[in-house]
Amino acid sequence: MAIRRIGQILVDLGFISDEQLEMLLEEQSRHPGELLGKIAEEMGLVTDEQIALALAEQMGLQVIKLAEAEIPEDVVELVTQPMAELYRVIPIKLEGNTFTVATCEPQNLAIQDELRTFLGYDIRLVVETESEIQKAINKYYGGTTDTVGSIVDEIESNKELEAAADALSKDGPIDITGAEALADSAPVRKLLNMVLLLAIKDHASDIH
């Protein structure tokens, strides 16, 4: 069955009139590539909440209110901040092998596919507004953005990790305990996650 167009859904939900839809389609024709919902929001015809409701209706998904949700820390840690920022998502809960994630772009099928590939779980999407997604990112990730440089600095500033890394770089017997501690440290896992994420985004299938 064909997916209903977002403009018609906005009309069906009573958010805009048929005349306003015609105006939006005409405006969209002058700006190829622009999403009709975004145009409607920028023109003040709808709110971001109404867009979220329409997208949920279009994709057959539920809407979530992140402001009312309390997400466990161990669930938040399953998605790194770079991943949350890149895909505009927030992890919600993990039940068995099903990972529920909030998104403001449920129509972007690549999000679900790439998160499944990267995280190894079946991904269930729920819908929230972009502004609420950003608020949640700031709340749960502290409003700071990790970079490769900042993570390397974090590793270098940790004397134990730096000592373990130095030991591994030298010739001679390998300290298995030190190697395991280094590999399992949060900064190193964060760095590996970022490298893998960038590889997936660049379709670098030769990175293993």
C-alpha positions as CSV (number, residue, x, y, z in Angstrom):
1,M,0.0,0.0,0.0
2,A,1.3,3.4,-1.0
3,I,2.4,5.8,1.8
4,R,0.1,8.7,2.2
5,R,1.6,12.1,1.4
6,I,2.4,14.3,4.4
7,G,0.5,17.2,2.9
8,Q,-2.8,15.2,2.7
9,I,-2.3,13.9,6.2
10,L,-2.0,17.5,7.5
11,V,-5.3,18.3,5.8
12,D,-6.9,15.1,7.1
13,L,-5.8,15.9,10.6
14,G,-7.3,19.4,10.3
15,F,-4.0,21.2,10.6
16,I,-4.2,22.9,7.2
17,S,-6.9,23.5,4.6
18,D,-6.9,22.3,1.0
19,E,-6.1,25.8,-0.1
20,Q,-3.1,26.0,2.1
21,L,-1.9,22.6,0.8
22,E,-2.1,23.9,-2.7
23,M,-0.1,27.0,-1.7
24,L,2.5,24.7,0.0
25,L,2.9,22.5,-3.0
26,E,3.4,25.6,-5.2
27,E,6.0,26.9,-2.8
28,Q,7.7,23.4,-2.7
29,S,7.9,23.4,-6.5
30,R,10.1,26.5,-6.3
31,H,12.4,24.9,-3.7
32,P,13.2,21.3,-5.0
33,G,14.4,19.0,-2.2
34,E,12.7,21.0,0.6
35,L,10.3,18.9,2.8
36,L,6.8,20.1,2.6
37,G,6.4,19.8,6.4
38,K,9.4,22.0,7.0
39,I,8.0,24.6,4.6
40,A,4.7,24.5,6.3
41,E,6.4,25.0,9.7
42,E,8.6,27.8,8.4
43,M,5.5,29.6,7.0
44,G,3.8,29.3,10.4
45,L,1.0,27.1,9.2
46,V,1.8,24.3,11.5
47,T,3.8,23.6,14.7
48,D,6.6,21.1,15.1
49,E,4.3,19.0,17.2
50,Q,1.7,18.8,14.4
51,I,4.5,17.8,12.0
52,A,5.5,15.0,14.4
53,L,1.9,13.8,14.7
54,A,1.6,13.8,10.9
55,L,4.8,11.9,10.4
56,A,3.8,9.3,13.0
57,E,0.5,8.9,11.2
58,Q,2.2,8.6,7.9
59,M,4.7,5.9,9.1
60,G,2.3,4.1,11.5
61,L,4.4,4.9,14.5
62,Q,3.7,6.1,18.1
63,V,4.5,9.6,19.4
64,I,6.5,10.0,22.6
65,K,6.9,12.9,25.0
66,L,10.6,13.0,25.9
67,A,9.9,15.7,28.5
68,E,7.9,13.2,30.4
69,A,10.3,10.3,30.0
70,E,13.1,9.2,32.3
71,I,15.6,7.2,30.4
72,P,18.0,4.8,32.3
73,E,21.6,5.7,32.1
74,D,22.6,2.2,30.9
75,V,20.2,2.7,27.9
76,V,21.6,6.2,27.1
77,E,25.1,4.7,27.0
78,L,24.1,2.3,24.3
79,V,24.1,5.3,21.8
80,T,27.1,7.6,21.8
81,Q,26.6,11.3,21.6
82,P,28.1,11.6,18.1
83,M,25.6,9.0,16.9
84,A,22.7,10.8,18.7
85,E,23.8,14.1,17.1
86,L,24.3,12.6,13.6
87,Y,21.0,10.7,13.4
88,R,19.0,13.1,15.6
89,V,17.9,10.3,17.9
90,I,17.5,9.5,21.6
91,P,17.5,5.9,23.0
92,I,14.4,5.1,25.0
93,K,14.4,1.5,26.1
94,L,15.9,-2.0,25.4
95,E,13.5,-4.9,25.7
96,G,15.1,-8.2,24.7
97,N,16.6,-7.6,21.3
98,T,14.3,-4.7,20.5
99,F,15.8,-1.2,21.0
100,T,13.3,1.7,21.0
101,V,14.7,5.0,19.7
102,A,13.0,8.4,19.3
103,T,13.5,10.2,16.1
104,C,12.3,13.4,14.4
105,E,12.8,11.9,10.9
106,P,10.9,8.6,10.8
107,Q,10.6,8.9,7.0
108,N,14.3,8.5,6.7
109,L,14.6,4.7,6.3
110,A,18.4,4.9,6.5
111,I,18.2,5.8,10.2
112,Q,16.6,2.5,11.1
113,D,18.8,0.4,8.8
114,E,22.1,2.0,9.9
115,L,21.3,1.9,13.6
116,R,20.4,-1.8,13.3
117,T,23.7,-2.4,11.6
118,F,25.7,-0.4,14.1
119,L,24.0,-1.4,17.3
120,G,23.1,-5.0,16.5
121,Y,19.5,-4.7,17.7
122,D,16.1,-4.6,16.0
123,I,15.2,-0.9,16.0
124,R,11.7,0.3,16.9
125,L,11.1,4.0,16.1
126,V,8.9,6.4,17.9
127,V,8.4,10.0,16.9
128,E,9.3,13.3,18.7
129,T,9.9,16.8,17.5
130,E,13.4,18.0,16.5
131,S,13.4,20.6,19.3
132,E,12.6,18.0,21.9
133,I,15.2,15.6,20.5
134,Q,17.8,18.3,20.9
135,K,16.7,19.2,24.4
136,A,17.1,15.5,25.3
137,I,20.6,15.3,23.8
138,N,21.6,18.3,25.9
139,K,20.0,16.7,29.0
140,Y,21.4,13.2,28.7
141,Y,24.8,14.0,27.0
142,G,25.6,17.2,28.8
143,G,25.3,19.5,25.8
144,T,28.9,18.9,24.8
145,T,30.1,17.3,21.5
146,D,32.8,14.7,21.5
147,T,35.4,14.9,18.7
148,V,38.2,12.5,17.9
149,G,40.6,15.1,19.3
150,S,38.7,15.6,22.5
151,I,38.6,11.8,23.1
152,V,42.3,11.4,22.5
153,D,42.9,14.3,25.0
154,E,40.7,12.4,27.5
155,I,42.8,9.3,27.0
156,E,46.1,11.2,27.4
157,S,44.9,13.0,30.5
158,N,44.2,9.6,32.2
159,K,47.6,8.5,33.6
160,E,46.6,4.8,33.9
161,L,45.3,4.7,30.3
162,E,48.4,6.5,29.1
163,A,50.7,4.1,30.9
164,A,48.8,1.1,29.5
165,A,49.0,2.5,26.0
166,D,52.7,3.2,26.4
167,A,53.3,-0.4,27.6
168,L,51.5,-1.8,24.6
169,S,53.6,0.3,22.2
170,K,56.9,-1.2,23.4
171,D,58.5,-4.4,22.4
172,G,58.3,-7.4,24.7
173,P,55.7,-9.4,26.5
174,I,52.2,-8.0,26.3
175,D,50.5,-7.1,29.6
176,I,47.1,-8.8,29.0
177,T,45.5,-7.2,32.0
178,G,46.6,-3.7,30.9
179,A,45.5,-4.3,27.3
180,E,42.0,-5.4,28.5
181,A,41.7,-2.4,30.8
182,L,42.6,-0.1,27.9
183,A,40.2,-1.7,25.5
184,D,37.4,-1.6,28.0
185,S,37.9,2.0,29.1
186,A,35.1,4.4,28.2
187,P,37.2,6.8,26.2
188,V,38.6,4.0,24.0
189,R,35.2,2.5,23.5
190,K,33.9,5.9,22.6
191,L,36.7,6.4,20.1
192,L,36.1,3.0,18.4
193,N,32.4,3.7,18.2
194,M,33.0,7.0,16.5
195,V,35.4,5.4,14.0
196,L,32.9,2.7,13.2
197,L,30.1,5.2,12.9
198,L,32.0,7.3,10.4
199,A,32.9,4.2,8.5
200,I,29.2,3.2,8.2
201,K,28.2,6.7,7.2
202,D,30.9,6.7,4.5
203,H,29.9,3.3,3.3
204,A,33.4,2.1,4.0
205,S,32.7,-1.6,3.8
206,D,36.4,-2.4,3.8
207,I,36.7,-1.2,7.5
208,H,36.3,-4.2,9.8
